[in-house]
């Protein structure tokens, strides 16, 4: 009798939760709209930009680019392209207009329009890691775990690709060879898994909010 009273009270609590809808998962599963072009990533990384014919000074400037210091050259171009600057901010020596003009021309030659456009195209392909909060779907078990595992797999490849894209932006003249990745395909699979997770949430809510089976158990 004492055991039955405990079971009865637990089932009664379950009935009240179902009537209130407290056990239901009210948050909808987030959907993805992100697309990823693996082929374009590989193609841009492997693109070889021909180095222009350079003077000794321009070769030195190119070495700065290849060491990932293209931002420094861009700052120098802004500095030496400014007519109002009469003294070098780096070595404090007086600057003649002709010297400034030639130096700015050398920097522009290294930082060509082709390089600039190539860097912009690479930047567009840098995608931040996915963050999808699925913590409220723990009750859905394997469906939720599948989505989490796929997200981690996509993020791992994204991190690697982003590092290669940053490397190519710093040194646009040196091709970076990689195999075509499968982020696009994995994203499609993740979208499908998220849709299935949402379907599981709806079915789960139907079951936990159904009161008739609980009432029958209580009567029994």
Residue frames relative to the residue before (quaternion, step in Angstrom):
aa qw qx qy qz dx dy dz
X 1.0000 0.0000 0.0000 0.0000 0.00 0.00 0.00
X 0.6676 0.5063 -0.3073 0.4511 3.61 0.85 -0.93
X 0.6466 0.5105 -0.3116 0.4735 3.57 1.03 -0.81
X 0.6491 0.5179 -0.3140 0.4603 3.58 0.99 -0.83
X 0.6198 0.5369 -0.3430 0.4582 3.60 1.04 -0.75
X 0.6475 0.5085 -0.3164 0.4712 3.60 0.99 -0.85
X 0.6624 0.5002 -0.3010 0.4695 3.59 0.91 -0.92
X 0.6383 0.5365 -0.3175 0.4516 3.56 1.01 -0.91
X 0.6821 0.4928 -0.2873 0.4576 3.61 0.88 -0.96
X 0.6248 0.5271 -0.3322 0.4706 3.58 1.09 -0.74
X 0.6741 0.4880 -0.2850 0.4757 3.56 0.96 -0.91
X 0.6203 0.5380 -0.3316 0.4646 3.59 1.11 -0.72
X 0.6255 0.5276 -0.3182 0.4788 3.55 1.07 -0.79
X 0.6317 0.5366 -0.3082 0.4669 3.56 1.06 -0.86
X 0.6376 0.5300 -0.3173 0.4603 3.58 1.06 -0.83
X 0.6678 0.5015 -0.3018 0.4598 3.57 0.91 -0.91
X 0.6274 0.5259 -0.3281 0.4713 3.58 1.07 -0.76
X 0.6534 0.5142 -0.3083 0.4623 3.57 0.98 -0.88
X 0.6567 0.5146 -0.3070 0.4578 3.57 1.00 -0.86
X 0.7016 0.4365 -0.2580 0.5006 3.58 1.10 -0.73
X 0.3931 -0.7127 0.4826 0.3236 3.56 1.17 -0.57
X 0.3277 0.7878 -0.4752 0.2150 3.61 1.26 0.31
X 0.6928 0.4883 -0.2826 0.4492 3.60 1.01 -0.77
X 0.5378 0.6435 -0.3976 0.3722 3.59 1.23 -0.30
X 0.3853 -0.6741 0.5763 0.2550 3.57 -1.24 0.57
X 0.1868 -0.8512 0.4843 0.0779 3.55 -0.13 1.29
X 0.6169 0.5516 -0.3449 0.4429 3.59 1.19 -0.48
X 0.3815 -0.7228 0.5287 0.2292 3.58 -0.83 0.98
X 0.5402 -0.6077 0.4751 0.3364 3.56 -1.17 0.61
X 0.4258 -0.7074 0.4929 0.2745 3.64 -0.77 0.96
X 0.2777 -0.7601 0.5677 0.1512 3.56 -1.11 0.75
X 0.3947 -0.7234 0.5241 0.2148 3.57 -1.18 0.61
X 0.1210 -0.7759 0.6126 0.0896 3.55 -1.15 0.70
X 0.4486 0.7199 -0.4271 0.3131 3.58 1.33 0.03
X 0.0942 -0.7611 0.6393 0.0561 3.56 -1.11 0.84
X 0.1114 -0.7979 0.5914 0.0355 3.58 -1.13 0.60
X 0.2230 -0.7871 0.5674 0.0938 3.56 -0.85 1.06
X 0.2404 -0.8143 0.5159 0.1142 3.58 0.00 1.32
X 0.6379 0.5466 -0.3281 0.4320 3.59 1.02 -0.83
X 0.6632 0.5006 -0.3046 0.4657 3.60 0.94 -0.88
X 0.6085 0.5489 -0.3500 0.4539 3.59 1.03 -0.73
X 0.6815 0.4792 -0.2885 0.4719 3.56 0.84 -0.97
X 0.6578 0.5342 -0.3070 0.4332 3.57 0.96 -0.92
X 0.6953 0.4674 -0.2836 0.4664 3.61 0.86 -0.92
X 0.6348 0.5330 -0.3335 0.4491 3.57 1.03 -0.75
X 0.7303 0.4231 -0.2333 0.4829 3.58 1.02 -0.79
X 0.4494 0.7002 -0.4511 0.3229 3.62 1.27 -0.05
X 0.2045 -0.7775 0.5862 0.1004 3.56 -0.86 0.99
X 0.1498 -0.7727 0.6133 0.0654 3.56 -0.69 1.13
X 0.4141 -0.7306 0.4889 0.2362 3.56 -0.68 1.11
X 0.4153 -0.6967 0.5279 0.2519 3.53 -0.99 0.89
X 0.4484 -0.6863 0.4959 0.2864 3.60 -0.93 0.81
X 0.5769 -0.5380 0.4612 0.4062 3.59 -1.29 0.25
X 0.0787 -0.8530 0.5147 -0.0347 3.53 -0.51 1.24
X 0.4632 -0.6211 0.5550 0.3028 3.51 -1.29 0.50
X 0.7062 -0.4368 0.3156 0.4591 3.60 -1.26 0.08
X 0.6551 0.5032 -0.3170 0.4661 3.58 0.95 -0.84
X 0.6675 0.5019 -0.3018 0.4599 3.58 0.96 -0.86
X 0.6019 0.5441 -0.3535 0.4655 3.59 1.14 -0.61
X 0.6303 0.5197 -0.3232 0.4777 3.55 1.08 -0.77
X 0.6496 0.5062 -0.3146 0.4719 3.58 0.98 -0.83
X 0.6290 0.5337 -0.3282 0.4602 3.57 1.06 -0.77
X 0.6119 0.5486 -0.3460 0.4526 3.59 1.04 -0.74
X 0.6128 0.5421 -0.3436 0.4610 3.58 1.09 -0.71
X 0.6370 0.5205 -0.3180 0.4713 3.56 1.03 -0.85
X 0.6969 0.4852 -0.2731 0.4520 3.57 0.89 -0.96
X 0.6550 0.4683 -0.3052 0.5084 3.57 1.26 -0.33
X 0.5921 -0.6106 0.3502 0.3923 3.55 1.29 0.22
X 0.5664 0.6129 -0.3778 0.4010 3.59 1.20 0.44
X 0.2004 0.8061 -0.5303 0.1699 3.57 1.05 0.76
X 0.5802 0.5751 -0.3729 0.4400 3.60 1.17 -0.54
X 0.6156 0.5457 -0.3368 0.4581 3.57 1.09 -0.75
X 0.6550 0.5051 -0.3099 0.4688 3.58 0.98 -0.85
X 0.6269 0.5308 -0.3351 0.4614 3.58 1.02 -0.76
X 0.6446 0.5048 -0.3151 0.4800 3.59 1.03 -0.78
X 0.6403 0.5233 -0.3209 0.4618 3.58 1.01 -0.81
X 0.6332 0.5354 -0.3288 0.4519 3.56 1.02 -0.83
X 0.6483 0.5064 -0.3126 0.4749 3.58 0.98 -0.83
X 0.6603 0.5207 -0.3020 0.4491 3.57 1.02 -0.83
X 0.7731 0.3728 -0.1976 0.4736 3.56 0.68 -1.12
X 0.6120 0.5220 -0.3596 0.4729 3.57 1.26 -0.11
X 0.5740 0.5873 -0.3645 0.4391 3.57 1.31 -0.10
X 0.3980 -0.7511 0.4805 0.2161 3.59 -0.56 1.17
X 0.6611 0.5477 -0.3028 0.4139 3.57 1.10 -0.67
X 0.6185 0.5335 -0.3564 0.4536 3.59 1.21 -0.32
X 0.1070 -0.8237 0.5568 0.0022 3.57 -0.61 1.19
X 0.7512 0.2881 -0.1714 0.5686 3.58 1.27 -0.21
X 0.4977 -0.6699 0.4621 0.2999 3.57 -0.93 0.93
X 0.3741 -0.7478 0.5011 0.2229 3.61 -0.70 1.04
X 0.6467 0.5314 -0.3138 0.4483 3.58 1.27 -0.30
X 0.8178 0.1511 -0.0616 0.5518 3.61 0.95 -0.90
X 0.4166 -0.7607 0.4094 0.2831 3.59 1.39 0.02
X 0.4465 0.6686 -0.4792 0.3520 3.62 1.18 0.39
X 0.5805 -0.5754 0.4344 0.3784 3.59 -1.13 0.56
X 0.2325 -0.7813 0.5691 0.1075 3.58 -1.08 0.77
X 0.2532 -0.7429 0.5998 0.1559 3.55 -0.90 0.97
X 0.6247 -0.5818 0.3739 0.3625 3.55 -1.10 0.74
X 0.6478 0.5311 -0.3226 0.4408 3.58 0.99 -0.85
X 0.6444 0.5170 -0.3117 0.4695 3.58 1.00 -0.86
X 0.6486 0.5213 -0.3089 0.4605 3.57 0.95 -0.93
X 0.6565 0.5277 -0.3044 0.4448 3.55 0.97 -0.92
X 0.6784 0.4870 -0.2880 0.4686 3.58 0.92 -0.92
X 0.6560 0.5098 -0.3136 0.4598 3.58 0.99 -0.83
X 0.6413 0.5158 -0.3168 0.4715 3.57 0.99 -0.86
X 0.6327 0.5313 -0.3208 0.4631 3.57 1.06 -0.79
X 0.6446 0.5212 -0.3158 0.4616 3.59 1.01 -0.83
X 0.6576 0.5055 -0.3085 0.4658 3.56 0.96 -0.88
X 0.6483 0.5212 -0.3154 0.4567 3.59 0.98 -0.85
X 0.6165 0.5555 -0.3354 0.4461 3.53 1.12 -0.73
X 0.6807 0.4665 -0.2761 0.4926 3.56 1.00 -0.86
X 0.7340 0.3141 -0.1857 0.5728 3.56 1.00 -0.91
X 0.0073 -0.8475 0.5303 -0.0236 3.56 0.57 1.14
X 0.6697 -0.4914 0.3772 0.4095 3.56 -1.32 0.30
X 0.6163 0.5567 -0.3404 0.4409 3.56 1.06 -0.79
X 0.6560 0.5079 -0.2990 0.4715 3.56 0.98 -0.93
X 0.6492 0.5322 -0.3085 0.4473 3.56 0.93 -0.96
X 0.6793 0.4806 -0.2904 0.4725 3.58 0.90 -0.93
X 0.6237 0.5405 -0.3288 0.4592 3.57 1.07 -0.80
X 0.6571 0.5060 -0.3055 0.4678 3.57 0.96 -0.86
X 0.6382 0.5241 -0.3245 0.4613 3.58 1.02 -0.75
X 0.6452 0.5124 -0.3150 0.4711 3.58 1.02 -0.81
X 0.6373 0.5185 -0.3207 0.4713 3.57 1.03 -0.78
X 0.6461 0.5430 -0.3172 0.4326 3.57 0.96 -0.90
X 0.6268 0.5595 -0.3294 0.4308 3.57 1.06 -0.78
X 0.6937 0.4894 -0.2650 0.4572 3.57 1.15 -0.62
X 0.5222 0.6072 -0.4260 0.4209 3.58 1.28 -0.08
X 0.0580 -0.8155 0.5749 -0.0324 3.57 -0.51 1.23
X 0.4331 -0.6947 0.4985 0.2851 3.63 -0.80 0.90
X 0.6242 -0.5483 0.4013 0.3857 3.54 -1.21 0.52
X 0.5152 -0.6396 0.4799 0.3086 3.55 -1.16 0.67
X 0.0011 -0.7574 0.6524 0.0275 3.54 -1.09 0.75
X 0.0641 0.7812 -0.6133 0.0974 3.54 -0.52 1.24
X 0.2712 -0.7781 0.5483 0.1428 3.57 -0.54 1.16
X 0.0266 0.8129 -0.5769 0.0761 3.56 -0.39 1.29
X 0.3065 0.8038 -0.4709 0.1957 3.60 1.26 0.28
X 0.6856 0.4963 -0.2973 0.4419 3.60 1.07 -0.62
X 0.6568 0.5100 -0.3082 0.4620 3.61 1.29 0.02
X 0.2354 0.8122 -0.5043 0.1748 3.59 1.21 0.47
X 0.6249 0.5696 -0.3383 0.4131 3.61 1.06 -0.71
X 0.6623 0.5225 -0.3039 0.4427 3.59 1.20 -0.41
X 0.4187 -0.7939 0.3952 0.1953 3.55 1.32 0.35
X 0.8749 0.0189 0.0084 0.4838 3.55 -0.87 -1.10
X 0.5944 0.5753 -0.3685 0.4241 3.60 1.05 -0.70
X 0.6759 0.4762 -0.2791 0.4884 3.56 0.99 -0.90
X 0.6586 0.5260 -0.3108 0.4393 3.61 0.93 -0.92
X 0.6014 0.5610 -0.3513 0.4475 3.60 1.07 -0.72
X 0.6678 0.5019 -0.2916 0.4659 3.59 0.93 -0.92
X 0.6455 0.5190 -0.3153 0.4632 3.58 1.00 -0.86
X 0.6660 0.5088 -0.3018 0.4543 3.60 0.89 -0.95
X 0.6669 0.5000 -0.3019 0.4627 3.60 0.94 -0.86
X 0.6252 0.5365 -0.3322 0.4593 3.58 1.04 -0.78
X 0.6545 0.5113 -0.3063 0.4651 3.58 0.96 -0.87
X 0.6442 0.5245 -0.3139 0.4598 3.58 1.01 -0.86
X 0.6515 0.5072 -0.3074 0.4732 3.61 0.97 -0.88
X 0.6688 0.5155 -0.3008 0.4432 3.58 0.90 -0.93
X 0.6148 0.5580 -0.3431 0.4393 3.57 1.04 -0.75
X 0.6901 0.4517 -0.2750 0.4940 3.59 0.94 -0.91
X 0.6083 0.5627 -0.3468 0.4394 3.60 1.05 -0.76
X 0.6450 0.5251 -0.3205 0.4534 3.58 0.92 -0.92
X 0.6628 0.5019 -0.2994 0.4682 3.59 0.94 -0.91
X 0.6757 0.4903 -0.2959 0.4642 3.60 0.88 -0.92
X 0.6482 0.5249 -0.3202 0.4491 3.59 0.94 -0.87
X 0.6286 0.5302 -0.3303 0.4633 3.58 1.05 -0.77
X 0.6576 0.4978 -0.3059 0.4756 3.60 1.01 -0.81
X 0.6438 0.5171 -0.3211 0.4638 3.60 1.01 -0.80
X 0.6419 0.5060 -0.3214 0.4782 3.60 1.00 -0.79
X 0.6224 0.5437 -0.3296 0.4565 3.57 1.04 -0.79
X 0.6854 0.4784 -0.2794 0.4725 3.59 0.93 -0.92
X 0.6162 0.5364 -0.3518 0.4570 3.61 1.08 -0.63
X 0.6692 0.4971 -0.2971 0.4656 3.57 1.02 -0.80
X 0.7868 0.1110 -0.0510 0.6050 3.57 1.07 -0.78
X 0.1123 -0.8604 0.4941 0.0547 3.61 0.37 1.24
X 0.6267 0.5720 -0.3411 0.4045 3.61 1.19 -0.42
X 0.7061 0.4377 -0.2543 0.4950 3.60 1.20 -0.45
X 0.3721 -0.7455 0.5057 0.2236 3.63 -0.54 1.13
X 0.2096 -0.7447 0.6210 0.1259 3.57 -1.19 0.65
X 0.2026 -0.8119 0.5409 0.0851 3.56 -0.53 1.19
X 0.1133 0.7654 -0.6278 0.0853 3.58 -0.87 1.01
X 0.5206 -0.5821 0.5100 0.3607 3.55 -1.28 0.35
X 0.5707 -0.5683 0.4471 0.3892 3.59 -1.15 0.52
X 0.3041 -0.7609 0.5475 0.1694 3.57 -0.75 1.06
X 0.4175 -0.7225 0.5050 0.2205 3.58 -1.30 0.21
X 0.1953 0.8098 -0.5306 0.1566 3.59 1.07 0.70
X 0.6327 0.5539 -0.3327 0.4268 3.58 0.94 -0.86
X 0.6729 0.4862 -0.2844 0.4796 3.56 0.95 -0.93
X 0.6573 0.5092 -0.3053 0.4642 3.59 0.97 -0.87
X 0.6202 0.5353 -0.3421 0.4601 3.60 1.06 -0.70
X 0.6374 0.5178 -0.3274 0.4673 3.58 1.00 -0.81
X 0.6573 0.5021 -0.3069 0.4708 3.57 1.01 -0.83
X 0.6412 0.5228 -0.3208 0.4612 3.58 1.04 -0.82
X 0.6222 0.5373 -0.3391 0.4572 3.59 0.99 -0.80
X 0.6598 0.5002 -0.3011 0.4730 3.57 0.98 -0.89
X 0.6580 0.5131 -0.3071 0.4577 3.59 0.98 -0.85
X 0.6350 0.5186 -0.3271 0.4698 3.58 1.06 -0.71
X 0.6233 0.5250 -0.3317 0.4753 3.57 1.08 -0.73
X 0.6553 0.4983 -0.3059 0.4782 3.58 1.01 -0.82
X 0.6176 0.5392 -0.3360 0.4636 3.59 1.09 -0.70
X 0.6409 0.5130 -0.3160 0.4757 3.58 1.03 -0.77
X 0.6318 0.5180 -0.3275 0.4746 3.59 1.02 -0.79
X 0.6455 0.5143 -0.3121 0.4706 3.58 1.02 -0.82
X 0.6191 0.5426 -0.3359 0.4577 3.60 1.06 -0.74
X 0.6569 0.5111 -0.3080 0.4608 3.58 0.93 -0.92
X 0.6699 0.4921 -0.2961 0.4705 3.59 0.94 -0.90
X 0.6197 0.5476 -0.3304 0.4549 3.57 1.04 -0.81
X 0.6680 0.5103 -0.2959 0.4537 3.57 0.93 -0.93
X 0.6183 0.5462 -0.3460 0.4468 3.56 1.05 -0.76
X 0.6851 0.4997 -0.2833 0.4479 3.56 0.94 -0.92
X 0.7210 0.4477 -0.2692 0.4553 3.59 0.83 -0.97
X 0.6955 0.4513 -0.2798 0.4841 3.58 1.20 -0.42
X 0.5147 0.6253 -0.4233 0.4062 3.59 1.29 0.00
X 0.2172 -0.8338 0.5008 0.0829 3.60 -0.51 1.18
X 0.5690 0.6451 -0.3873 0.3319 3.61 1.05 -0.66
X 0.6674 0.4898 -0.3319 0.4522 3.64 0.82 -0.85
X 0.6416 0.5211 -0.3251 0.4593 3.60 1.05 -0.75
X 0.6357 0.5311 -0.3246 0.4565 3.59 0.98 -0.86
X 0.6370 0.5303 -0.3237 0.4564 3.60 1.01 -0.82
X 0.6429 0.5195 -0.3178 0.4645 3.54 1.04 -0.81
X 0.6522 0.5188 -0.3071 0.4595 3.58 1.01 -0.84
X 0.6379 0.5163 -0.3177 0.4750 3.60 0.99 -0.85
X 0.6402 0.5276 -0.3159 0.4605 3.57 0.98 -0.89
